[in-house]
């Protein structure tokens, strides 16, 4: 495999990259490789991977999904004249 050295990365770009790597539980190097692959469309996630990420995201959100019809109606009409 080839090696690349990156120089003069703007501080804001590095901070965003570092944050993204942390969220994805990757090293900064691995995150850069994934960003390049995604940008070049070399590696697309499978439908199963997309669903797994969606399920993981939903599990982190604490939302009351058991609304009754009256609550749904009120939410739809909220703020309407």
N, C-alpha and C positions, 0 to 999 in steps of 0.2 A: 504494500500500500504506500501511497505517496504521502508526504508531509507538507504542510503549508504553515507558514508563520504569518500571523496577522499583526499589522502594526498600525498605530494611530487610530485605534477604535475610539470613537467619541464616547465620553463618559456616560451620556444618556443611553446610547446604544448598548454599552456594556452592562449598565444597570438593568435595562430591560431584558437583555439576554440572560443575565444571572438570575433574575426573578423567574423568568420562564423555565430555565433549567431546574430551579428549585421546585417549582410547581409540578413539573413533569418527572421529578426525582431522577434527574440525569446530571452528569457532569457538564460543565460549560462546553467542553470539547464535543461531547455527544450531542448536545443541543445544537451546536453549530452545524454538525454533520446532518442532523435531521432537518434543520432549516434549509440547508442547501438542497437536500434531496426533495423536500416539499416544494421548494421554489422551482426546481427543475422538473417537477412532476415525475420523479423517479420512483417514488414509493407512495402509493395511495393506500389509505386504510381500507380494509375489507368492510363490508356491511356489518359483520359480527363485531369488529373492532369499534366501529362507530356506535353500535348499540350498547356495547359494554361501557364505553365512555359516557354515553347518555345516562345509562342506569347508575353509574358511579356518581355522576353529577346530581341526579335526582335524589340519590340517597343522602347527599349532603345538605339538601334543601329541606327545611322543616316547614311544610305547607299543609294546611288542612285541605285535603282533597275530597273530603266527604261532605259536600255541600248538598243541602236539600233543594228541591225545586224552587221554593220561595226565596232562598238565599241567592240562587242563581239569577232569578228574575230581578231581585233587588240590585244585584251587582250590575246587570245589563242596563238597568234603568237609572242607575246612580248618576247624578249630574245632568240628566236629560230634563228638558222642560216639560 
